[in-house]
Amino acid sequence: MSTNFNTKTTTVQALLDIYSKILVPKWFQRNSVWNRKTQIKYLESVFDNFATTPIVLADVMSCAESHPSKNYDVILDGFKVRFISMDGQNRAETLWSFYNNIITFTGTIVDRGETYEYKNSFFKDLAPAARFAFLDATIVIQEYSNLAFEKLPTIFRRLNAGISLNPQEVRNSEQTYIAEWVRTRSGTKGAYYGAMGSCFKENARSRMTDSEHIVKFLVYARELKDNPTKTPKKAKSNLDEYYKKGIDTFELAQETFSDRSMSAYGDELTWLDSAMSFHKKALGHFKPPGDSSAGDLSNLLLSMWLQARLWADGKTAADLGLNEHNFLRKVSAADTALKKADASGEGYRELARVNWQGAPERCKQLLELLSRTFEQKEAA
């Protein structure tokens, strides 16, 4: 059996020369998670020639020779790349970003007996000798040359086992288009940022916390629609299965979100796009008290839970006299009224904690109150 990988030392310049040929696969890679402090520490290790942790790549051409695949053909001929990033995307991205004057360096560089001190300096601002020291610095690259396409996520998870991939990052490493569908809607550049942005801090978004909530909403709505009289299970327990549904339909030659590529999933995808759009508009007409991310998340959960319940029942907010102008205000008022009415503190107030287990019962009580209020107003 041939060797699966080879390890070699090379220079930063050599990596930069092939950087444009490296694909970071959005269908299974994690997000870029390094902050500025981590980037600077890594640049320091590069300048000191102590950057020994390898950047791991899969050589697509070599892998395709040993394991022919239509997906590898698409990567080579369609994407026009030669390598797939398996581990070290943050390291490679840091080197590329510094070289292209996107991030700065603060620290000391010692080269050939000369010492250079820099503070928030771009690559272009370094002395010629310091720039040369960076480009000529030694780094380690590990190349896999004998991997079947379907094995890529497994190797990715093994490589990252010591970096504590969280459950959503592991989930996202399944080769299925739902992973990319969620990515296009999460993060600061995602389609849902206007509706979800204030709920999650930057580090939470980088670790896919907002992505996990998106999938929870999909699973929750799907279960309600499929079993309208049954209380949904805890949404989180079904997220893994939800991702895996699309594995059999994954082919890179397809259009990313074609009917076939997304055929394992239902109209909950369209529902969530509409629900998030509605919530974003509603936020423009009502800002709940306080400005904490926890309060904003609670508000988002209530909005999505109620909209999912209405959708599953074949109703809309309009059936309760609600629209984007009054939705959040009336929901918040009804929620507050139910909390105050629960004098014992053992019923509704307990459900009011931000969790998924209490969602069905909390939504039921909220909708009953909103319905009574609407009916009374109509009767009057």
DAURFEN-V959479 format. One record per residue. RES is the residue in three letters. SS is DSSP state (~ for helix, > for strand, _ for the rest). Layout:
# DAURFEN-V959479
<<RES | SS> <RES | SS>>
This chain:
# DAURFEN-V959479
<<MET | _> <SER | _> <THR | _> <ASN | _> <PHE | >> <ASN | >> <THR | >> <LYS | >> <THR | >> <THR | >> <THR | >> <VAL | ~> <GLN | ~> <ALA | ~> <LEU | ~> <LEU | ~> <ASP | ~> <ILE | ~> <TYR | ~> <SER | ~> <LYS | ~> <ILE | >> <LEU | >> <VAL | _> <PRO | _> <LYS | _> <TRP | _> <PHE | _> <GLN | _> <ARG | _> <ASN | _> <SER | _> <VAL | _> <TRP | _> <ASN | _> <ARG | ~> <LYS | ~> <THR | ~> <GLN | ~> <ILE | ~> <LYS | ~> <TYR | ~> <LEU | ~> <GLU | ~> <SER | ~> <VAL | ~> <PHE | ~> <ASP | _> <ASN | _> <PHE | _> <ALA | _> <THR | _> <THR | _> <PRO | _> <ILE | >> <VAL | >> <LEU | >> <ALA | >> <ASP | >> <VAL | ~> <MET | ~> <SER | ~> <CYS | ~> <ALA | ~> <GLU | ~> <SER | ~> <HIS | _> <PRO | _> <SER | _> <LYS | ~> <ASN | ~> <TYR | ~> <ASP | ~> <VAL | ~> <ILE | ~> <LEU | ~> <ASP | ~> <GLY | ~> <PHE | _> <LYS | _> <VAL | _> <ARG | _> <PHE | >> <ILE | >> <SER | >> <MET | >> <ASP | >> <GLY | _> <GLN | ~> <ASN | ~> <ARG | ~> <ALA | ~> <GLU | ~> <THR | ~> <LEU | ~> <TRP | ~> <SER | ~> <PHE | ~> <TYR | ~> <ASN | _> <ASN | _> <ILE | _> <ILE | _> <THR | _> <PHE | >> <THR | >> <GLY | >> <THR | >> <ILE | >> <VAL | >> <ASP | >> <ARG | _> <GLY | _> <GLU | >> <THR | >> <TYR | >> <GLU | >> <TYR | >> <LYS | >> <ASN | >> <SER | >> <PHE | _> <PHE | ~> <LYS | ~> <ASP | ~> <LEU | _> <ALA | _> <PRO | ~> <ALA | ~> <ALA | ~> <ARG | ~> <PHE | ~> <ALA | ~> <PHE | ~> <LEU | ~> <ASP | _> <ALA | _> <THR | >> <ILE | >> <VAL | >> <ILE | >> <GLN | >> <GLU | >> <TYR | >> <SER | _> <ASN | _> <LEU | _> <ALA | _> <PHE | ~> <GLU | ~> <LYS | ~> <LEU | ~> <PRO | ~> <THR | ~> <ILE | ~> <PHE | ~> <ARG | ~> <ARG | ~> <LEU | ~> <ASN | _> <ALA | ~> <GLY | ~> <ILE | ~> <SER | _> <LEU | _> <ASN | _> <PRO | ~> <GLN | ~> <GLU | ~> <VAL | ~> <ARG | ~> <ASN | ~> <SER | _> <GLU | _> <GLN | _> <THR | _> <TYR | ~> <ILE | ~> <ALA | ~> <GLU | ~> <TRP | ~> <VAL | ~> <ARG | ~> <THR | _> <ARG | _> <SER | _> <GLY | _> <THR | _> <LYS | _> <GLY | _> <ALA | _> <TYR | _> <TYR | ~> <GLY | ~> <ALA | ~> <MET | ~> <GLY | ~> <SER | ~> <CYS | ~> <PHE | _> <LYS | _> <GLU | ~> <ASN | ~> <ALA | ~> <ARG | ~> <SER | ~> <ARG | _> <MET | _> <THR | ~> <ASP | ~> <SER | ~> <GLU | ~> <HIS | ~> <ILE | ~> <VAL | ~> <LYS | ~> <PHE | ~> <LEU | ~> <VAL | ~> <TYR | ~> <ALA | ~> <ARG | ~> <GLU | ~> <LEU | ~> <LYS | ~> <ASP | ~> <ASN | _> <PRO | _> <THR | _> <LYS | _> <THR | _> <PRO | _> <LYS | _> <LYS | _> <ALA | ~> <LYS | ~> <SER | ~> <ASN | ~> <LEU | ~> <ASP | ~> <GLU | ~> <TYR | ~> <TYR | ~> <LYS | ~> <LYS | _> <GLY | _> <ILE | ~> <ASP | ~> <THR | ~> <PHE | _> <GLU | _> <LEU | _> <ALA | _> <GLN | _> <GLU | _> <THR | _> <PHE | _> <SER | _> <ASP | _> <ARG | _> <SER | _> <MET | _> <SER | _> <ALA | _> <TYR | _> <GLY | _> <ASP | _> <GLU | ~> <LEU | ~> <THR | ~> <TRP | ~> <LEU | ~> <ASP | ~> <SER | ~> <ALA | ~> <MET | ~> <SER | ~> <PHE | ~> <HIS | ~> <LYS | ~> <LYS | ~> <ALA | ~> <LEU | ~> <GLY | _> <HIS | _> <PHE | _> <LYS | _> <PRO | _> <PRO | _> <GLY | _> <ASP | _> <SER | _> <SER | ~> <ALA | ~> <GLY | ~> <ASP | ~> <LEU | ~> <SER | ~> <ASN | ~> <LEU | ~> <LEU | ~> <LEU | ~> <SER | ~> <MET | ~> <TRP | ~> <LEU | ~> <GLN | ~> <ALA | ~> <ARG | ~> <LEU | ~> <TRP | ~> <ALA | ~> <ASP | _> <GLY | _> <LYS | _> <THR | _> <ALA | ~> <ALA | ~> <ASP | ~> <LEU | ~> <GLY | _> <LEU | _> <ASN | _> <GLU | _> <HIS | _> <ASN | _> <PHE | ~> <LEU | ~> <ARG | ~> <LYS | ~> <VAL | ~> <SER | ~> <ALA | ~> <ALA | ~> <ASP | ~> <THR | ~> <ALA | ~> <LEU | ~> <LYS | ~> <LYS | ~> <ALA | ~> <ASP | _> <ALA | _> <SER | _> <GLY | _> <GLU | _> <GLY | _> <TYR | ~> <ARG | ~> <GLU | ~> <LEU | ~> <ALA | _> <ARG | _> <VAL | _> <ASN | _> <TRP | _> <GLN | _> <GLY | _> <ALA | ~> <PRO | ~> <GLU | ~> <ARG | ~> <CYS | ~> <LYS | ~> <GLN | ~> <LEU | ~> <LEU | ~> <GLU | ~> <LEU | ~> <LEU | ~> <SER | ~> <ARG | ~> <THR | ~> <PHE | ~> <GLU | ~> <GLN | ~> <LYS | ~> <GLU | ~> <ALA | ~> <ALA | _>>
